[in-house]
């Protein structure tokens, strides 16, 4: 009897300890990575990646190509996506004809339809849309001008929504399609000094939850991606509180962040297994997300005052978990 009681206590405790110390994703993604489909099942599909010139978008584009997926690369930086295309053709085994460089400013909404037409002219159809374009921000709530809210929402939210809207009729006709949306842990838990960024990411969940309820039975899949600290250049050109002002937050030598390539592999595992929402990043962020999601009162009362102390915000953003 005592042995059973000890096992009932120690086994869950050991699992929780292992989860907190070792895991880089939520349980459903962890299970999929261990026992589910691999991204190899995506071979032969066509994927369009925005923000493909750097960061997570670039890593996802490269990983898609490595899996035999034909890719459309979009970014405001034409030279960056040409560099990605060169890397794909020289290293991933795809031909020049398997990759389309499609420069675009995602905030110019009136160009989205024409850009999508170019995708269809090239490949005839689209299977996967990866909305990865985005910017970061740092400013006190009371210092943020309304024009900054509008500008950051244009990049982080409305560009995703409008591009998806343009692609949706094509998917409804084909009864098949998959949109991958780059949100953030900030879309689930508000982080200080970046109110607009938090809101722009949280808004994505509202929009795409609604879309899911309208198309879940029509062959269209949605995967929301909530990354924690990933080693990307997103903080090198942050919005601040004033429109036109940019702040560079240099990386710390002590950063503990997930690599973009690892993030891309996890994202594509989520896509291959048609997961609705995935959380990725170093601990303790995954644990914070679970607490914030399922024990919000406890999280706000006991955890937030510790992790969101001004002296610890920089460490939090750098992925350091010594709290």
ZAKOLBA-7647 format. One record per residue (C-alpha): residue number from 1; x, y, z. Coordinates in nm, 3 decimals. Layout:
<sites>
SITE  pos       c1       c2       c3
SITE  NUM        X        Y        Z
...
</sites>
This chain:
<sites>
SITE  pos       c1       c2       c3
SITE    1    0.000    0.000    0.000
SITE    2    0.277    0.239    0.093
SITE    3    0.458    0.153   -0.230
SITE    4    0.150    0.239   -0.434
SITE    5    0.106    0.565   -0.245
SITE    6    0.471    0.658   -0.294
SITE    7    0.446    0.578   -0.664
SITE    8    0.131    0.788   -0.696
SITE    9    0.323    1.084   -0.555
SITE   10    0.671    1.034   -0.698
SITE   11    0.584    0.944   -1.057
SITE   12    0.377    1.260   -1.124
SITE   13    0.638    1.468   -0.940
SITE   14    0.915    1.321   -1.156
SITE   15    0.715    1.389   -1.472
SITE   16    0.653    1.749   -1.367
SITE   17    1.020    1.797   -1.282
SITE   18    1.125    1.649   -1.618
SITE   19    0.874    1.869   -1.800
SITE   20    0.993    2.187   -1.632
SITE   21    1.362    2.111   -1.682
SITE   22    1.373    1.944   -2.022
SITE   23    1.079    2.024   -2.248
SITE   24    1.066    2.294   -2.515
SITE   25    0.698    2.273   -2.609
SITE   26    0.347    2.207   -2.483
SITE   27    0.235    1.849   -2.421
SITE   28    0.045    1.801   -2.748
SITE   29    0.345    1.907   -2.956
SITE   30    0.581    1.699   -2.743
SITE   31    0.361    1.394   -2.800
SITE   32    0.343    1.466   -3.174
SITE   33    0.721    1.496   -3.196
SITE   34    0.769    1.163   -3.020
SITE   35    0.487    0.959   -3.170
SITE   36    0.313    1.157   -3.446
SITE   37    0.367    1.241   -3.811
SITE   38    0.701    1.384   -3.918
SITE   39    0.723    1.689   -4.148
SITE   40    0.825    1.447   -4.424
SITE   41    0.454    1.406   -4.504
SITE   42    0.452    1.766   -4.634
SITE   43    0.674    1.674   -4.930
SITE   44    0.542    1.793   -5.265
SITE   45    0.320    2.066   -5.121
SITE   46    0.344    2.439   -5.194
SITE   47    0.402    2.682   -4.906
SITE   48    0.409    3.062   -4.900
SITE   49    0.617    3.216   -4.619
SITE   50    0.603    3.586   -4.534
SITE   51    0.888    3.737   -4.334
SITE   52    1.107    3.477   -4.504
SITE   53    1.417    3.697   -4.513
SITE   54    1.520    3.648   -4.151
SITE   55    1.441    3.492   -3.817
SITE   56    1.173    3.227   -3.778
SITE   57    1.035    3.289   -4.127
SITE   58    1.372    3.218   -4.286
SITE   59    1.422    2.906   -4.076
SITE   60    1.075    2.775   -4.161
SITE   61    1.133    2.835   -4.533
SITE   62    1.463    2.645   -4.520
SITE   63    1.310    2.358   -4.325
SITE   64    1.017    2.336   -4.566
SITE   65    1.260    2.318   -4.857
SITE   66    1.462    2.049   -4.678
SITE   67    1.139    1.850   -4.658
SITE   68    1.078    1.874   -5.032
SITE   69    0.816    2.149   -5.015
SITE   70    0.813    2.404   -5.296
SITE   71    0.830    2.750   -5.142
SITE   72    0.730    3.108   -5.210
SITE   73    0.954    3.352   -5.025
SITE   74    0.815    3.694   -4.935
SITE   75    0.982    3.974   -4.744
SITE   76    1.023    4.349   -4.773
SITE   77    1.398    4.287   -4.811
SITE   78    1.444    4.156   -5.167
SITE   79    1.813    4.075   -5.124
SITE   80    1.740    3.871   -4.810
SITE   81    1.495    3.638   -4.983
SITE   82    1.729    3.602   -5.280
SITE   83    1.991    3.485   -5.032
SITE   84    1.743    3.236   -4.885
SITE   85    1.657    3.114   -5.234
SITE   86    2.025    3.065   -5.315
SITE   87    2.070    2.864   -4.995
SITE   88    1.768    2.647   -5.074
SITE   89    1.874    2.572   -5.430
SITE   90    2.235    2.502   -5.335
SITE   91    2.172    2.299   -5.019
SITE   92    1.814    2.166   -5.003
SITE   93    1.798    1.978   -5.330
SITE   94    1.525    2.192   -5.487
SITE   95    1.564    2.347   -5.830
SITE   96    1.539    2.714   -5.915
SITE   97    1.193    2.641   -6.054
SITE   98    1.078    2.509   -5.715
SITE   99    1.131    2.844   -5.543
SITE  100    0.960    3.177   -5.610
SITE  101    1.104    3.500   -5.471
SITE  102    0.812    3.737   -5.421
SITE  103    0.917    4.065   -5.255
SITE  104    0.631    4.242   -5.082
SITE  105    0.552    4.495   -4.814
SITE  106    0.281    4.313   -4.620
SITE  107    0.133    4.643   -4.500
SITE  108    0.039    4.739   -4.857
SITE  109   -0.287    4.549   -4.844
SITE  110   -0.394    4.641   -5.196
SITE  111   -0.103    4.434   -5.334
SITE  112   -0.201    4.109   -5.161
SITE  113   -0.439    3.987   -5.431
SITE  114   -0.184    4.046   -5.707
SITE  115    0.089    3.872   -5.507
SITE  116   -0.134    3.569   -5.456
SITE  117   -0.211    3.564   -5.828
SITE  118    0.164    3.537   -5.893
SITE  119    0.178    3.238   -5.658
SITE  120   -0.102    3.065   -5.849
SITE  121    0.051    3.156   -6.185
SITE  122    0.373    2.990   -6.073
SITE  123    0.251    2.677   -5.895
SITE  124   -0.120    2.647   -5.976
SITE  125   -0.226    2.612   -5.614
SITE  126   -0.124    2.682   -5.254
SITE  127   -0.131    2.432   -4.967
SITE  128    0.025    2.621   -4.675
SITE  129    0.041    2.991   -4.585
SITE  130    0.291    3.082   -4.312
SITE  131    0.220    3.431   -4.178
SITE  132    0.554    3.509   -4.017
SITE  133    0.610    3.878   -4.093
SITE  134    0.623    4.090   -3.778
SITE  135    0.793    4.360   -3.570
SITE  136    0.859    4.401   -3.199
SITE  137    0.814    4.699   -2.967
SITE  138    0.934    4.847   -2.640
SITE  139    0.769    5.139   -2.457
SITE  140    0.569    5.221   -2.146
SITE  141    0.192    5.198   -2.198
SITE  142    0.134    5.568   -2.126
SITE  143    0.406    5.673   -2.373
SITE  144    0.264    5.495   -2.680
SITE  145    0.115    5.720   -2.947
SITE  146   -0.203    5.596   -3.116
SITE  147   -0.024    5.596   -3.454
SITE  148    0.218    5.334   -3.321
SITE  149   -0.075    5.110   -3.231
SITE  150   -0.208    5.144   -3.585
SITE  151    0.129    5.086   -3.753
SITE  152    0.221    4.779   -3.550
SITE  153   -0.123    4.625   -3.594
SITE  154   -0.084    4.675   -3.970
SITE  155    0.231    4.462   -3.965
SITE  156    0.157    4.205   -3.696
SITE  157   -0.217    4.158   -3.731
SITE  158   -0.395    4.308   -4.030
SITE  159   -0.137    4.188   -4.283
SITE  160   -0.195    3.830   -4.162
SITE  161   -0.571    3.867   -4.171
SITE  162   -0.587    4.027   -4.514
SITE  163   -0.348    3.781   -4.676
SITE  164   -0.545    3.490   -4.532
SITE  165   -0.867    3.648   -4.658
SITE  166   -0.724    3.661   -5.010
SITE  167   -0.615    3.296   -4.999
SITE  168   -0.931    3.162   -4.834
SITE  169   -1.160    3.140   -5.143
SITE  170   -0.895    2.928   -5.318
SITE  171   -0.886    2.690   -5.022
SITE  172   -1.264    2.675   -4.990
SITE  173   -1.286    2.577   -5.355
SITE  174   -1.020    2.307   -5.310
SITE  175   -1.159    2.201   -4.969
SITE  176   -0.802    2.203   -4.841
SITE  177   -0.554    2.449   -4.695
SITE  178   -0.346    2.522   -4.387
SITE  179   -0.262    2.863   -4.241
SITE  180    0.023    2.888   -3.989
SITE  181    0.009    3.201   -3.773
SITE  182    0.312    3.332   -3.583
SITE  183    0.174    3.468   -3.259
SITE  184    0.384    3.484   -2.940
SITE  185    0.384    3.396   -2.572
SITE  186    0.292    3.765   -2.548
SITE  187   -0.033    3.679   -2.722
SITE  188   -0.121    3.460   -2.424
SITE  189    0.047    3.644   -2.133
SITE  190    0.088    4.021   -2.127
SITE  191    0.453    4.121   -2.090
SITE  192    0.537    4.472   -1.959
SITE  193    0.673    4.753   -2.179
SITE  194    0.530    4.621   -2.506
SITE  195    0.155    4.678   -2.486
SITE  196    0.101    4.718   -2.859
SITE  197    0.302    4.407   -2.941
SITE  198    0.106    4.209   -2.681
SITE  199   -0.225    4.331   -2.818
SITE  200   -0.132    4.273   -3.183
SITE  201   -0.046    3.910   -3.107
SITE  202   -0.348    3.851   -2.882
SITE  203   -0.574    3.987   -3.155
SITE  204   -0.454    3.714   -3.390
SITE  205   -0.606    3.454   -3.158
SITE  206   -0.943    3.628   -3.168
SITE  207   -0.946    3.654   -3.547
SITE  208   -0.828    3.301   -3.614
SITE  209   -1.045    3.141   -3.345
SITE  210   -1.340    3.293   -3.528
SITE  211   -1.211    3.173   -3.865
SITE  212   -1.161    2.823   -3.727
SITE  213   -1.524    2.811   -3.613
SITE  214   -1.631    2.897   -3.968
SITE  215   -1.406    2.660   -4.165
SITE  216   -1.308    2.369   -3.937
SITE  217   -1.542    2.136   -4.129
SITE  218   -1.434    2.258   -4.474
SITE  219   -1.089    2.104   -4.497
SITE  220   -0.901    2.412   -4.375
SITE  221   -0.656    2.386   -4.085
SITE  222   -0.517    2.659   -3.860
SITE  223   -0.205    2.631   -3.646
SITE  224   -0.133    2.912   -3.399
SITE  225    0.235    2.928   -3.302
SITE  226    0.331    3.090   -2.971
SITE  227    0.712    3.118   -2.948
SITE  228    0.898    3.220   -2.637
SITE  229    1.252    3.363   -2.669
SITE  230    1.397    3.262   -3.007
SITE  231    1.738    3.378   -3.127
SITE  232    1.626    3.613   -3.407
SITE  233    1.696    3.978   -3.499
SITE  234    1.338    4.092   -3.426
SITE  235    1.451    4.321   -3.140
SITE  236    1.708    4.504   -3.353
SITE  237    1.441    4.731   -3.504
SITE  238    1.176    4.770   -3.235
SITE  239    0.889    5.014   -3.251
SITE  240    0.888    5.246   -2.950
SITE  241    0.617    5.486   -2.831
SITE  242    0.661    5.733   -3.117
SITE  243    0.597    5.655   -3.482
SITE  244    0.917    5.660   -3.686
SITE  245    1.138    5.604   -3.384
SITE  246    1.328    5.274   -3.379
SITE  247    1.519    5.117   -3.092
SITE  248    1.782    4.846   -3.121
SITE  249    1.804    4.608   -2.826
SITE  250    2.137    4.426   -2.865
SITE  251    2.151    4.057   -2.777
SITE  252    2.293    3.961   -2.441
SITE  253    2.598    3.740   -2.417
SITE  254    2.405    3.532   -2.162
SITE  255    2.093    3.475   -2.370
SITE  256    1.929    3.135   -2.334
SITE  257    1.711    3.116   -2.642
SITE  258    1.588    2.849   -2.879
SITE  259    1.759    2.843   -3.218
SITE  260    1.546    2.936   -3.523
SITE  261    1.621    2.599   -3.683
SITE  262    1.490    2.412   -3.378
SITE  263    1.183    2.637   -3.371
SITE  264    1.120    2.564   -3.740
SITE  265    1.139    2.188   -3.687
SITE  266    0.887    2.210   -3.403
SITE  267    0.656    2.435   -3.605
SITE  268    0.652    2.195   -3.899
SITE  269    0.588    1.905   -3.662
SITE  270    0.283    2.096   -3.544
SITE  271    0.175    2.152   -3.904
SITE  272    0.230    1.788   -4.001
SITE  273    0.009    1.680   -3.711
SITE  274   -0.250    1.954   -3.773
SITE  275   -0.224    2.089   -3.418
SITE  276   -0.445    2.390   -3.345
SITE  277   -0.199    2.569   -3.116
SITE  278    0.162    2.508   -3.021
SITE  279    0.391    2.668   -2.764
SITE  280    0.766    2.657   -2.819
SITE  281    1.070    2.798   -2.644
SITE  282    1.298    2.744   -2.346
SITE  283    1.170    2.683   -1.997
SITE  284    1.033    2.835   -1.781
SITE  285    0.816    2.997   -2.051
SITE  286    0.619    2.683   -2.131
SITE  287    0.541    2.638   -1.762
SITE  288    0.437    3.004   -1.737
SITE  289    0.197    2.953   -2.027
SITE  290    0.036    2.655   -1.857
SITE  291   -0.004    2.849   -1.533
SITE  292   -0.141    3.154   -1.713
SITE  293   -0.383    2.943   -1.916
SITE  294   -0.519    2.710   -1.648
SITE  295   -0.451    2.893   -1.320
SITE  296   -0.472    3.261   -1.420
SITE  297   -0.556    3.389   -1.072
SITE  298   -0.270    3.202   -0.910
SITE  299   -0.033    3.304   -1.188
SITE  300   -0.114    3.675   -1.153
SITE  301   -0.108    3.676   -0.774
SITE  302    0.206    3.473   -0.707
SITE  303    0.416    3.443   -1.023
SITE  304    0.372    3.773   -1.207
SITE  305    0.505    3.990   -0.918
SITE  306    0.825    3.783   -0.923
SITE  307    0.897    3.746   -1.295
SITE  308    0.783    4.094   -1.400
SITE  309    0.998    4.293   -1.160
SITE  310    1.167    4.571   -1.364
SITE  311    1.511    4.433   -1.281
SITE  312    1.415    4.093   -1.424
SITE  313    1.237    4.193   -1.746
SITE  314    1.560    4.194   -1.949
SITE  315    1.646    3.847   -1.820
SITE  316    1.297    3.729   -1.908
SITE  317    1.326    3.850   -2.267
SITE  318    1.670    3.691   -2.296
SITE  319    1.526    3.355   -2.195
SITE  320    1.706    3.332   -1.864
SITE  321    1.502    3.144   -1.609
SITE  322    1.676    3.216   -1.278
SITE  323    1.386    3.361   -1.088
</sites>
